[in-house]
Amino acid sequence: MEEFASGWKRNYYGKGDVLVYRLERTGNSPRPVFGANFKMLVYGDAFWPTYTTGDNSGLIATDSMKNFIQREVLAFPGNDLEDCCRYLAAKFLETYPQVEGAQVSAEEVPFAGVGGSAVAFAPGGPERAAARLELNRSGAVELVSGLRGFRLLRLGGSAFQGFVRDRYTTLPDIANRPLHMWLDLEWLYRDSDAAFSGGEIPKQVRAIVHQVFCAFESGSIQQVIYQMGTKMLASIPAIAEVRLEANNRTWDTVAECGDELGVFTDSRPPYGCLGLRLRR
């Protein structure tokens, strides 16, 4: 079930998995490929008769929502997800007066220039930017930015030991493991205007994640994400709250020759899931 920052809704509907690729082929754009997967949800009393009586007279078809998103991205003048979500939500409310509010979320489909080329591209990532905005007739209710899909591998300097041992425990203490961690994170702003940074704040967050993971020797994944979150708050004044969720995807050992050499394979489910929320 979806949640809205503005509170409980007795009904909502919309369209998800709306893929858009806007290509600027002039050779002068800072972002020639703007790729994103959008989801739009709308709510309002005008749509209640559809649920109760099947009266669709006030309903905007979800297929029309898909067409609206894909066509309006052509008119969007910017290059970052937050601004695009704001543009689409505001335009939709302007176009359809029966809509009381809209939540637009987007996840980047990244592409990177091949060898720095401005005309040839390949899929980027795996991490990708994300954004979510809720807008109603009174203004912006929520604006959240994020980065999803980090796949981080550290060859050493990660321990996990000293945990509770009882009759359910089979995991040995590990003083120096190769850590394979997945990470998603999102953040809220002290001032919503700061969200429209042209991608600068996500760039800073990505750098902090990489710096901490490279430099910090940890006793647990919880300690790693705590270091990332506290550094984000300390380094980026515009951020009011940060939320992090990590998965322990440390590979299964096939064979090792001491601590220097080993063969590993993908970990099997289930996997550890660890979350953290930090506020100023």
Summary of the structure (lengths in Angstrom):
residues: 280
radius of gyration: 22.2
end to end distance: 28.8
largest distance: 71.2
contacts: 784
relative contact order: 0.11
helix: 27%
strand: 40%
